[in-house]
């Protein structure tokens, strides 16, 4: 092989390795069971008013705990509703990503207690924004509002999520597993909503809708009105999984390793150049 051909081959090899490194998406998803010493750094807390609501990481019990001591609502606008959000994964049009969690209420419905919904939603950001006026389309959650209680997809501002009416599975429960699968499109994204009551159950399809809005952030949320019970508005999430449906683990290349590769390629090219000059 000539010196020029070897030089080209080494450069192509380096560009390929560099491409692998740069091609790994920054926002590839998150998988956490809320245990350990601290909250996963890919999960961000968006709490508009700390005097009205809070989100607490409980690494001992493996939970993310939401609490509100007043009216925290979200319809046309967002009023103090706390979010724990992460960026959606990077996928191409026609590809699917998903979000999955378990939510549990820690107090049961009693006379005089208020209304509450906790679960999954999507919004564009930035922090402190939300509601139909800011482009949010729906919430998907465990609905203890006016009744019947159950698992509900509710259109914000108009009770019409996307191209559908509200979706509901009526059941008097205090905990549920929720999953949403999102197939991205250049126009209308498709959302499939699934649920189950026990970890060993198979997923049940609640329904699907098509919608077009900015879903850059996927969030866990709690909204409601405590009524006469100051401890009523609370919810715990036991895990959060967000990722591409066909995700494949890509080995990471640390900066020190890339530096070694660069030094090796640079040295080889320098040696070839010195030989070329010497032979002239």
C-alpha positions in Angstrom: 0.0 0.0 0.0 1.4 3.5 -0.9 1.9 6.1 1.7 -1.0 8.2 0.3 -3.4 5.2 0.4 -2.4 4.4 3.9 -2.9 8.0 5.0 -6.4 8.0 3.5 -7.3 4.7 5.1 -6.2 5.9 8.6 -8.2 9.1 8.1 -11.3 7.2 7.1 -10.9 4.9 10.2 -10.6 7.9 12.5 -13.7 9.7 11.0 -15.7 6.4 11.4 -14.8 6.2 15.1 -15.5 9.8 15.6 -18.8 9.5 13.9 -19.8 6.6 16.3 -19.1 8.9 19.2 -21.0 11.9 17.9 -23.9 9.8 16.7 -24.9 8.7 20.2 -27.9 10.9 21.1 -27.6 13.1 24.2 -31.3 12.5 25.1 -31.5 8.7 24.6 -34.0 8.2 27.5 -34.0 7.3 31.2 -34.5 4.2 33.3 -34.8 4.7 37.0 -36.5 3.1 40.0 -35.9 6.2 42.2 -33.5 4.5 44.6 -29.9 5.2 45.5 -28.4 8.4 46.9 -29.8 11.0 44.5 -32.3 11.6 41.7 -31.2 10.6 38.2 -29.6 13.8 36.7 -31.7 13.3 33.5 -34.9 14.0 35.5 -35.6 17.7 36.1 -38.0 19.2 38.6 -40.3 21.9 37.4 -42.2 23.2 40.5 -43.7 26.7 39.7 -44.6 27.5 43.3 -42.8 25.7 46.2 -45.3 27.1 48.6 -48.1 25.2 46.9 -46.5 21.9 45.9 -43.3 19.8 46.3 -41.5 16.8 44.8 -39.3 14.7 47.1 -36.9 12.0 46.1 -37.1 9.1 48.5 -34.2 6.8 47.7 -34.8 4.6 50.7 -38.3 3.5 49.5 -37.5 3.9 45.8 -40.2 6.6 45.2 -40.6 10.1 43.8 -43.2 11.7 46.1 -45.5 14.5 45.0 -47.5 16.6 47.5 -49.7 19.7 47.3 -51.2 21.7 50.1 -53.6 23.7 48.0 -55.4 24.0 44.7 -52.9 23.0 41.9 -54.8 22.9 38.7 -54.1 22.7 35.0 -56.6 23.3 32.2 -56.3 26.2 29.9 -53.4 27.4 32.1 -51.1 25.7 34.6 -51.5 26.8 38.2 -48.7 25.5 40.5 -48.9 21.9 39.1 -45.5 20.2 39.8 -43.7 18.3 37.0 -40.8 15.9 37.0 -39.7 15.8 33.4 -37.1 14.4 31.0 -36.4 15.2 27.3 -38.1 12.8 24.9 -35.7 10.4 23.1 -34.4 11.3 19.7 -36.2 9.2 17.0 -36.9 9.5 13.3 -40.3 9.9 11.7 -42.1 6.6 11.7 -40.2 5.4 14.8 -41.7 4.8 18.2 -40.7 5.8 21.8 -42.4 5.1 25.1 -42.8 6.2 28.7 -43.8 4.0 31.5 -44.4 4.4 35.3 -46.4 3.3 38.3 -48.4 5.8 40.3 -49.9 5.3 43.7 -52.1 7.5 45.9 -51.2 7.2 49.6 -54.5 8.4 51.0 -57.9 6.9 50.1 -61.0 8.9 49.0 -63.0 10.1 52.1 -66.0 12.4 52.6 -65.0 15.9 52.1 -61.8 15.1 50.2 -61.2 16.9 47.0 -60.2 15.8 43.5 -56.9 14.6 42.0 -55.2 13.3 38.9 -51.6 12.0 38.7 -49.8 10.3 35.9 -48.0 11.2 32.6 -48.2 14.3 30.4 -46.2 16.0 27.6 -45.3 19.6 27.1 -42.9 21.9 25.2 -41.3 23.8 28.1 -39.8 26.0 29.4 -40.4 25.6 33.1 -43.5 27.1 34.6 -45.5 26.8 31.3 -48.3 24.4 30.6 -52.0 24.1 29.9 -54.0 24.2 26.7 -53.1 27.8 26.1 -49.4 26.8 26.0 -50.0 24.0 23.5 -50.5 21.0 25.9 -53.0 18.5 24.5 -53.8 16.0 27.3 -53.0 14.2 30.5 -53.0 10.4 31.1 -53.4 9.4 34.6 -55.2 7.8 37.6 -58.3 10.1 37.7 -60.0 10.7 41.1 -61.9 13.8 39.9 -65.7 14.0 39.5 -66.2 10.4 38.7 -66.3 7.8 37.6 -62.8 7.2 38.9 -60.4 5.2 36.8 -57.7 5.5 34.2 -58.3 8.4 31.9 -56.9 10.3 28.9 -58.3 13.8 29.3 -58.0 16.6 26.7 -56.9 19.8 28.3 -59.1 22.8 27.8 -61.8 21.0 25.8 -62.0 17.3 26.9 -60.9 16.4 23.4 -57.4 14.9 23.3 -56.1 15.1 19.7 -58.7 13.6 17.3 -60.5 11.7 20.1 -62.9 12.1 22.9 -61.6 11.4 26.4 -60.6 7.8 27.0 -61.7 6.1 30.3 -61.4 2.7 32.0 -63.6 3.1 35.1 -62.3 1.3 38.1 -62.0 2.3 41.8 -58.3 1.8 42.4 -55.5 3.7 44.2 -52.5 2.6 42.1 -51.9 1.6 38.4 -49.1 1.1 35.9 -49.3 3.5 33.0 -47.5 3.3 29.6 -47.7 5.6 26.5 -46.2 4.7 23.2 -45.6 7.6 20.8 -45.0 7.1 17.1 -43.5 10.3 15.6 -44.7 11.8 12.3 -44.1 14.9 10.3 -47.7 15.9 11.0 -49.8 13.8 13.4 -48.1 11.8 16.1 -49.9 8.6 17.3 -50.2 7.9 21.0 -51.2 4.5 22.4 -52.2 4.3 26.0 -51.8 1.1 28.0 -52.3 0.2 31.7 -52.2 -2.7 34.1 -52.9 -3.2 37.8 -50.1 -5.5 38.8 -46.5 -5.8 37.7 -47.1 -9.4 36.5 -50.2 -8.5 34.4 -50.0 -8.0 30.6 -50.6 -4.5 29.3 -54.2 -3.6 28.3 -54.8 -1.1 25.6 -57.0 1.8 26.7 -57.1 3.4 23.3 -55.1 5.6 20.9 -55.3 9.1 19.5 -53.5 11.2 16.9 -52.3 14.7 17.8 -50.0 17.4 16.7 -48.2 19.5 19.4 -44.8 20.0 20.8 -44.0 17.0 23.1 -40.4 17.8 23.7 -40.7 17.0 27.4 -42.4 14.0 29.0 -43.4 14.6 32.6 -44.9 13.0 35.7 -47.5 15.3 37.4 -50.0 15.7 40.2 -53.0 18.1 40.0 -56.1 18.6 42.1 -57.9 20.2 45.0 -57.5 18.9 48.5 -61.0 19.9 49.6 -61.2 19.6 53.4 -58.4 17.0 53.8 -55.0 18.8 53.8 -53.2 15.5 53.2 -55.3 14.3 50.3 -53.2 15.6 47.4 -50.3 13.3 47.3 -49.0 10.7 44.9 -45.9 8.4 44.7 -44.2 7.2 41.5 -42.1 4.0 41.9 -40.2 4.2 38.6 -39.8 6.0 35.3 -38.7 4.3 32.0 -38.4 6.4 28.8 -36.8 5.2 25.7 -37.0 4.3 22.0 -39.0 1.1 21.3 -36.1 -0.4 19.3 -33.3 1.0 21.4 -29.9 -0.8 21.2 -27.2 -0.3 23.7 -24.3 1.6 22.2 -20.9 1.2 23.9 -19.6 4.6 25.2 -16.2 5.8 24.1 -14.7 7.8 26.9 -12.8 11.1 26.0 -9.4 9.6 27.2 -9.9 6.7 24.8 -10.7 9.0 21.9 -7.7 11.1 22.7 -5.5 7.9 22.5 -7.0 7.1 19.1 -6.4 10.6 17.9 -2.8 10.6 19.1 -2.2 7.2 17.4 -3.7 8.4 14.0 -1.8 11.7 14.3 1.5 10.0 15.0 1.0 7.6 12.1 0.2 10.4 9.7 3.2 12.3 10.9 5.5 9.3 10.3 4.1 8.9 6.8 4.7 12.6 6.1 8.3 12.5 7.3 8.9 9.4 5.1 7.4 11.1 2.1 9.6 14.2 2.6 12.7 12.1 3.1 12.1 10.1 -0.1 11.6 13.3 -2.2 
